[in-house]
């Protein structure tokens, strides 16, 4: 087998041939990827069922369908994105023209997580291909069945010198992070994101980090409670809460708390029936380690909805926990599972103060009929992205960049933002030779006076 250093060197040699920069090549490779995703649909669905117990509906909508839409959007707009952007020229540059060229970084490393192991491996690849890069993919070892399908898909459809895949665990990831990549795109936990950024910093490799954090859902007393309950429960318990932008905890106004909780119970019964852990539509926890961590959180506060679990199947029912404080263990880290702690408030400004004390969240969801209150939240809290009166849906739009801020990530992608994430913006001035301004040179008579007049 080719060693990792040799693999990366082969990519660099191939990149400098120049084929990956051509529009027709990029478009063709995106078509290849689209057709491969369709061809492997059944294998991907089966693999996601094996590794995460995902239903066919959930697996298709959140992984396959999402990815196909991203590819189609990119193909449609690629030629336009590739065009050099003409920008204005200041008076100091009279006679010249200025452009911004999007050039590929070169060879990029894309490290994927386990929670959406197919989509989060290949969606960044769409941006890498569109921008003209070569890529090395590293799928998660925690979803081995999906990893095998990904390896098969990539190796059967792409030249290994163009796009390759490295399976394995920590050892392989550590070796990859030692290589001289031109860009690293990582999706995963904050803890591992720090390791990736540290490794990249040693070689000054630019990074895109898509991380996570504790993303709040806030329900004001004027909210549409039935819709709020339905949209929060959907956003929280999709993939059994193993979603980086899932609502991590709920802040609800004390006047409507009981009414909202009643609506949530009704929604839960509608979504998953009276025995959610036996429902085939409901996902399971990825590993024993993650299951045990989540099970320990059940000791915090009072479980008022759910709480049932089966260790042999690594499944925990959608659970709502009341009487929680910020000092409880469940509030000290991102939950990343089907547990929703509930806090209550009477004054929205106090919620803002509490959220500000913590690291900036990846997402935030606010439920209120008041545009004034919506603007107040938007203006006074920093977060990667979010929704007013909904959850998760901001990630679906190819017109919206998706990413975090602070500890929840750096950089963004999706749609045009994916193309930009894998591109260097190269500034070019095309200067005229038909005339020359002598006042810019040190030998010019009265040059300083003229410069002060123009620039002062």
C-alpha positions, -999 to 999 in steps of 0.1 A, spaced: 0 0 0 11 36 -6 23 53 25 6 84 37 35 108 29 38 92 -6 1 95 -11 1 132 -4 32 137 -26 14 120 -55 -15 143 -50 7 174 -52 24 161 -84 -10 155 -100 -24 189 -89 5 207 -107 -4 191 -140 -33 216 -140 -63 195 -150 -82 200 -118 -83 238 -125 -102 234 -158 -140 241 -157 -149 211 -178 -129 188 -155 -145 202 -124 -180 199 -138 -173 164 -150 -160 152 -116 -190 167 -99 -212 147 -123 -192 116 -115 -198 122 -77 -235 128 -82 -239 96 -102 -218 76 -77 -240 88 -48 -271 76 -67 -255 43 -76 -245 36 -40 -278 48 -25 -289 14 -12 -255 5 2 -253 38 20 -288 34 35 -279 -1 47 -246 11 61 -263 40 80 -289 15 94 -261 -7 106 -239 19 122 -265 44 136 -299 26 131 -310 55 109 -343 50 91 -344 51 54 -364 84 54 -340 101 78 -309 88 61 -320 98 27 -332 133 36 -302 143 59 -274 125 41 -281 115 5 -308 140 -7 -290 168 11 -258 160 -8 -274 156 -42 -290 190 -38 -256 205 -29 -240 190 -60 -268 201 -84 -266 237 -70 -228 237 -74 -229 224 -110 -255 251 -119 -234 280 -106 -199 268 -110 -190 287 -142 -202 319 -127 -182 314 -94 -150 307 -114 -151 340 -133 -125 366 -120 -144 393 -101 -138 428 -114 -135 454 -87 -133 492 -87 -100 510 -92 -91 540 -70 -79 572 -85 -43 563 -74 -45 534 -99 -58 554 -128 -53 535 -161 -53 500 -144 -79 473 -139 -83 452 -108 -96 416 -104 -99 390 -78 -91 354 -90 -103 324 -70 -75 298 -72 -76 264 -55 -55 259 -24 -40 227 -39 -42 194 -19 -67 195 9 -75 171 38 -111 165 47 -118 149 81 -154 137 87 -173 129 119 -195 99 127 -229 115 132 -236 122 95 -207 102 82 -217 101 45 -229 137 40 -203 154 62 -175 136 43 -187 143 8 -204 178 11 -170 195 18 -156 174 -11 -181 191 -34 -165 225 -25 -130 210 -29 -138 197 -64 -156 229 -75 -127 250 -64 -102 229 -83 -84 210 -55 -72 175 -50 -84 159 -18 -76 132 8 -107 120 27 -106 106 63 -139 90 74 -147 82 110 -137 49 124 -168 50 147 -190 43 117 -170 15 100 -197 2 76 -202 37 62 -164 41 60 -161 9 39 -189 21 15 -172 55 11 -139 39 4 -154 17 -23 -173 47 -38 -142 69 -40 -118 42 -52 -141 30 -80 -149 64 -93 -118 87 -89 -82 85 -98 -63 79 -65 -39 108 -74 -69 131 -76 -91 120 -47 -81 93 -22 -94 80 11 -76 69 42 -95 46 66 -84 40 102 -83 56 136 -62 80 156 -29 66 143 -39 74 107 -53 108 116 -22 117 134 0 107 105 -22 127 81 -19 158 103 19 157 99 17 161 61 21 194 42 -14 199 31 -25 232 15 -57 233 35 -75 212 62 -113 209 65 -124 193 98 -158 186 112 -161 172 147 -157 181 184 -142 211 199 -116 190 217 -103 173 185 -107 206 166 -80 221 189 -57 191 181 -63 197 143 -57 235 146 -25 229 167 -11 205 141 -20 229 112 -4 258 130 30 241 131 30 243 93 8 274 89 -18 254 71 -51 272 67 -81 254 83 -118 253 82 -132 240 115 -168 230 118 -173 222 155 -202 224 180 -212 236 214 -243 242 235 -269 256 211 -299 271 229 -336 271 219 -354 300 236 -392 301 237 -409 335 246 -444 336 261 -458 350 228 -445 321 207 -468 297 188 -464 269 213 -477 240 192 -453 248 163 -425 255 187 -429 221 203 -430 203 170 -400 221 155 -379 218 187 -387 181 191 -378 175 154 -346 195 156 -335 179 189 -343 142 183 -334 138 146 -305 113 146 -312 108 184 -298 143 191 -265 134 175 -265 166 155 -240 195 159 -267 221 155 -294 203 175 -310 224 203 -287 215 232 -310 230 259 -343 248 262 -350 282 278 -387 287 282 -407 316 297 -422 305 330 -457 316 320 -459 291 291 -435 263 304 -462 238 313 -482 244 282 -451 239 260 -441 207 278 -476 193 274 -474 200 236 -439 183 235 -453 152 250 -481 151 224 -455 157 196 -433 129 209 -462 104 209 -470 115 173 -434 112 161 -424 79 178 -454 64 195 -456 54 232 -424 32 230 -398 53 211 -369 30 218 -386 3 198 -395 25 169 -376 17 137 -377 54 127 -356 63 157 -318 63 156 -294 48 181 -263 60 199 -231 54 180 -210 36 206 -210 21 241 -188 49 253 -212 76 241 -241 57 254 -227 55 290 -218 92 290 -254 101 280 -269 76 305 -250 93 334 -267 126 325 -301 110 334 -291 115 370 -292 153 366 -325 170 375 -358 153 371 -368 133 340 -403 144 331 -406 128 296 -388 97 284 -357 83 301 -362 47 289 -330 31 275 -316 -3 265 -278 -7 267 -276 -37 245 -290 -17 216 -274 16 227 -308 34 225 -321 61 248 -357 75 244 -362 112 236 -359 127 271 -368 160 287 -352 169 320 -365 196 343 -351 213 374 -317 218 359 -291 244 368 -260 256 350 -239 237 377 -252 203 367 -229 180 346 -253 180 317 -248 217 313 -210 216 313 -205 201 278 -223 196 246 -249 168 251 -249 153 216 -277 129 224 -315 127 229 -316 146 262 -331 181 265 -326 200 297 -351 227 305 -344 261 321 -370 288 327 -369 326 326 -390 356 332 -368 383 317 -353 378 282 -324 400 290 -313 376 318 -312 348 292 -289 369 270 -266 375 300 -264 337 308 -257 327 272 -231 354 269 -212 339 298 -206 307 278 -187 300 246 -204 312 215 -228 285 202 -228 270 167 -266 276 165 -294 294 182 -332 291 179 -356 317 191 -394 314 191 -415 345 193 -440 364 172 -423 397 180 -399 409 154 -386 434 179 -376 405 202 -361 385 173 -340 415 164 -329 419 200 -316 383 201 -299 387 167 -282 419 177 -272 409 212 -260 373 209 -232 359 188 -237 325 172 -228 307 140 -263 307 125 -298 298 134 -335 303 130 -364 324 142 -394 301 149 -377 270 136 -347 247 141 -320 232 118 -334 247 86 -307 273 81 -283 245 72 -304 234 43 -303 266 22 -274 267 -3 -277 305 -3 -266 307 34 -231 301 46 -229 276 74 -202 277 101 -194 286 137 -178 314 156 -152 313 183 -150 278 199 -179 266 177 -158 269 146 -140 290 121 -149 294 84 -181 284 66 -193 263 37 -224 252 17 -232 266 -18 -209 295 -29 -194 295 6 -180 259 -1 -163 271 -32 -148 300 -13 -138 278 16 -115 259 -7 -102 289 -27 -75 314 -23 -86 349 -33 -58 362 -54 -57 400 -61 -44 411 -95 -38 447 -108 -33 450 -146 -15 482 -150 -13 503 -183 20 509 -201 5 538 -222 14 564 -196 31 567 -162 26 590 -132 61 602 -123 49 617 -89 50 583 -73 87 580 -76 112 596 -51 129 616 -79 97 635 -89 96 672 -85 67 683 -63 57 646 -60 51 648 -23 26 677 -27 7 659 -54 5 626 -33 -8 645 -3 -34 662 -24 -46 629 -39 -44 608 -7 -50 633 20 
